[in-house]
Amino acid sequence: MKGYTHVYTGNGKGKTTAALGLAIRAAGAGLTVFIAQFCKGLDYSELKTLKLLKDRIQIEQYGKCSFIHGEPCEEDTRLATEGLIASKEAIKSGKYDVIILDEVNVAVYFNLISIEDLLDIVDNKPENVELIITGRYAKKELIKKSDLVTRMCEIKHYYKKGIKARKGIEH
């Protein structure tokens, strides 16, 4: 099966959720999935569910326990670099049919990794690997190289009314 490159970007809710839904669908079809979560280190609810599918889905986090506010620190860069290296190794390993680089666009936006490194992954992925890239701020160069691009557009969100992230829905 030929693999394509997807990008889920924009300010709206649902980028990671869409990627995880695809991971679950792929696992249900007998495919293997590697997920690298950039800029994420919190214990999100999806981690518990994906552990139940560990024979088909491997998920690793490359971020601190808090999101980047203001300028990123040295640890943010170190973790993102680890994620980039692990992602390249997963792609080269031949063990995975689907690779998800969750929030990697945010890592590029904060200059934790370069757009050139991300484009190198896109350019050099094996033909049979499906590559999913998520996060706000997708660069034009990435959009141009990708096969499927979905922009999540926020029209209305209850966060603006002060509603916090809810367990099982946003967290």
Buried (B, 14 or more C-beta within 10 A) or exposed (E): EEBBBBBBBBEBBBBBBBBBEBBBEBBEEEBBBBBBBBBBBBEBEBBEEBEEBEEBBBBEBBBBEEEBEEEBEEEBBEBBBBBBEBBBEBBEEEEBBBBBBBBBBBBBBBEBBEBEBBBEBBEEBEEEBBBBBBBBBBBEEBEEBBEEBBBBEEEEEEEEEEEEEEEEEBE
